[in-house]
Amino acid sequence: MKGGKRRRGVKQTDRLSDLPNGILHHILSFLDSESVVRSNILSRRWVWKEVHVLNFYGHSCKAKQKQQHIERHVDQILSCRSDCNVRKISIFFDIQAHVIPYLGIVKYAASHGLQQLYVLHKEEDDRFLILSADVALISTYVRSLKVLDLQWAVLDESALGFWSHLKLLETLTLRDCEFDFGGPDNLPDPLLLFSDWKT
């Protein structure tokens, strides 16, 4: 009984609002973009429009609903953000099935100083492939990249010219990727793939 009285007498405080913006943004960087938007109800200072890290996930709903949902969600997030740069974007949905939101993210990244891009395509047992044309968009428009991380990419001979466009690139990670150059007789020296990349 006494313990109950003590609990009722404790002053309720919003400790989240007392945290600096940098710490709040760091916490939000671990959440998917939908959860970041929802977090706004916890405190007025959870300013999701200014976070510098965006994580776009696919969702477990029917195929047609999923496509519409992802397109709408990506458009809403990018159009409502404050006019500040984004440091890191992670994409965890099938860009082959969702070309429009992927293009939207690439165009947004091109004009907002993106430094780190992670395109990691694996949902349950499905492999979501990244093709050479998808990487070409990145290397053509997002010249500010310092970190590029790709999973399940299938790259053809045109991939040889991608890396030379990314002059600021410091780290390139290829996870479970394949190079398709038309047969074993056409395989280049692996070291030549990145011969134009500064060290």
C-alpha positions in Angstrom: 0.0 0.0 0.0 2.8 2.4 0.9 4.6 1.5 -2.2 1.5 2.3 -4.2 1.4 5.7 -2.6 5.0 6.4 -3.4 4.4 5.5 -7.1 1.4 7.8 -7.3 3.5 10.6 -5.8 6.4 10.3 -8.3 6.5 13.2 -10.7 6.1 12.1 -14.4 8.7 13.6 -16.6 9.3 13.3 -20.4 13.0 12.3 -20.4 13.1 12.0 -24.2 12.5 15.7 -24.6 15.5 16.4 -22.5 17.9 14.6 -24.8 20.0 16.5 -27.3 18.9 16.3 -31.0 22.1 14.4 -31.9 21.2 11.6 -29.5 17.6 11.5 -30.6 18.7 11.2 -34.2 21.1 8.4 -33.4 18.4 6.4 -31.7 16.0 6.9 -34.7 18.8 5.8 -37.1 18.2 2.2 -35.9 14.5 2.2 -36.8 12.7 1.7 -40.2 11.3 4.9 -41.7 7.7 4.1 -40.7 8.6 3.6 -37.1 10.6 6.9 -37.2 7.5 8.8 -38.3 5.3 7.1 -35.7 7.8 8.0 -33.0 6.8 11.7 -33.4 3.9 11.0 -31.0 6.3 10.2 -28.1 7.7 13.7 -27.9 7.5 16.9 -29.8 11.2 16.9 -30.1 11.4 13.6 -32.0 11.9 15.6 -35.2 11.8 12.8 -37.8 11.9 15.2 -40.7 15.5 16.0 -39.9 17.0 12.6 -39.3 20.1 11.9 -41.3 19.6 8.1 -41.7 16.7 6.5 -43.6 15.8 2.8 -43.6 13.3 1.7 -46.1 11.8 -1.8 -45.6 9.4 -4.0 -47.5 6.2 -5.0 -45.8 4.4 -8.3 -45.4 1.2 -7.7 -47.3 -0.2 -8.8 -50.6 1.9 -8.1 -53.7 -0.2 -5.3 -55.2 -0.9 -3.7 -51.8 2.8 -3.9 -51.0 3.8 -2.1 -54.2 1.3 0.7 -53.6 2.2 0.9 -50.0 6.0 1.2 -50.6 5.5 3.8 -53.4 3.2 5.9 -51.2 5.4 5.6 -48.2 8.7 6.5 -49.9 7.0 9.5 -51.6 5.6 10.8 -48.3 8.8 10.4 -46.4 11.0 12.1 -49.0 8.5 14.9 -49.7 7.9 15.8 -46.0 11.5 15.9 -44.9 13.2 19.1 -44.0 15.6 20.4 -46.6 18.7 18.9 -45.0 21.2 16.4 -46.2 20.8 12.6 -45.6 24.0 10.8 -44.6 22.9 7.2 -45.0 20.1 5.3 -46.8 19.4 1.6 -46.5 17.0 -0.1 -48.9 15.5 -3.5 -47.9 12.9 -4.1 -50.6 12.9 -5.6 -54.1 13.9 -2.8 -56.4 13.0 -4.8 -59.5 9.4 -5.0 -58.3 9.4 -1.4 -57.0 11.2 0.6 -59.6 9.4 3.9 -58.9 10.3 4.3 -55.2 13.8 3.2 -56.0 14.1 5.9 -58.6 12.7 8.4 -56.1 15.3 7.5 -53.5 18.2 7.7 -56.0 17.0 11.2 -57.3 16.5 12.4 -53.7 20.0 11.1 -52.7 21.5 12.9 -55.7 20.4 16.3 -54.4 20.9 15.7 -50.7 24.6 14.8 -50.4 24.1 11.1 -49.6 27.4 9.5 -48.4 26.4 5.9 -47.6 24.0 3.6 -49.5 23.1 0.1 -48.6 21.0 -2.0 -51.0 20.5 -5.3 -49.1 18.0 -7.5 -50.8 17.0 -10.5 -48.7 13.5 -11.1 -47.3 13.0 -14.5 -45.8 14.1 -17.0 -48.5 13.7 -14.6 -51.5 16.7 -13.1 -53.2 16.0 -9.6 -54.6 18.5 -9.1 -57.4 20.3 -5.8 -58.2 21.1 -5.5 -61.9 23.8 -3.5 -63.7 21.2 -0.9 -64.8 20.3 -0.3 -61.1 23.9 0.3 -60.2 24.4 2.5 -63.2 21.7 4.9 -61.8 23.6 5.1 -58.5 27.0 5.7 -60.1 25.6 8.3 -62.5 23.6 10.4 -60.1 24.9 9.9 -56.6 28.4 11.2 -57.0 28.7 12.1 -53.3 28.9 8.4 -52.2 31.7 7.4 -49.9 30.2 4.0 -48.9 28.4 1.6 -51.2 27.1 -1.8 -50.0 25.3 -4.2 -52.4 23.9 -7.6 -51.9 22.7 -10.1 -54.5 24.0 -8.0 -57.4 24.3 -9.6 -60.9 26.7 -7.4 -62.8 27.7 -7.6 -66.5 30.6 -6.2 -68.4 29.1 -2.6 -68.2 29.9 -2.8 -64.4 33.5 -2.2 -65.2 32.9 1.5 -65.8 30.7 2.1 -62.7 33.3 2.7 -60.1 35.2 5.4 -62.0 32.2 7.7 -61.7 32.3 7.5 -57.9 35.3 9.7 -57.2 34.7 10.0 -53.5 34.0 6.3 -52.9 36.1 4.9 -50.0 34.4 1.6 -49.2 32.8 -0.8 -51.7 31.2 -4.0 -50.3 29.7 -6.7 -52.6 27.8 -9.4 -50.8 27.0 -12.7 -52.6 27.3 -10.9 -56.0 27.9 -12.5 -59.4 29.8 -11.1 -62.4 28.3 -12.3 -65.8 30.7 -11.6 -68.7 29.2 -14.0 -71.1 31.4 -17.1 -70.4 34.6 -18.3 -68.8 36.7 -17.1 -71.8 35.6 -13.5 -71.2 36.4 -13.2 -67.5 38.7 -10.2 -66.8 41.4 -10.1 -64.2 39.5 -9.3 -60.9 42.1 -6.6 -60.0 41.2 -4.8 -63.3 37.6 -4.4 -62.2 38.7 -1.6 -59.9 41.9 -0.4 -61.6 40.6 3.1 -62.0 39.5 3.4 -58.4 41.9 5.5 -56.4 43.7 4.0 -53.4 
